[in-house]
Amino acid sequence: MRHAHIGRNGAVAAGITALVVPLTVVLGGASPAHAASCTTSTGTHQKQVEKFLGRPVDGKQSATDCKAIRAFQSKHGITPTIGYAGPVTWGVMDLMNKQKAAGKNPNKAGKCPTNKGRIACVDLSRQLSWIQDGRKLVYGPVPVRTGRDGYETRTGLKKVYWRNKNHVSTIYDVPMPYAQFFDGGQAFHQANLSMWNPPGSHGCVNMTKTVAATYWSLLKNGDDVYVYGRKPGT
């Protein structure tokens, strides 16, 4: 942020699978109050959302569709959490699909420099980050959460210049574990929420605890960071 899981290679695919599977648990036990809050309206992206969640793709909202959509929305902090298959919910799912498609070759387009040695790459467009050494992938790619509209994570070539494992933001008074600053108040750090939680951070590159700790172990002061692209919605 302006001060502000799932694993190594192939983690994006594993992470997305884990996100969808638990929905079956939620489907079985919605309370009457929760059921009453489900919308009966068919969403603007109904078929795409149904397909993503493994539901029958008929383009028509059902009570079971709504519960599945609500579970997804609740998990990732998408509001309103009423089970509507709208543009925000589909936008998150579409981003997940693009992240999964990156596979083990996130720099296929060659946009992150390969002549800098060890470098942390941040692709704002796909909300992905990874560490490479030349053309060798060292860690990732992993989903990250970057700056929202008005607080965009700044693009360009930068360097890690200050690290504080137990940092607390002086602006927002929130913990920023494993903080590694690379541009003004913008840093890599742990955030205890979904990496797909809209609309985004206050400029920092949010990571899960596992990823932030791994970046801490792999990077040091003076290492390069390259940020490029544009976060959806900014």
Disulfide bonds with the S-S distance in Angstrom:
Cys38-Cys66 2.20
Cys112-Cys121 2.04
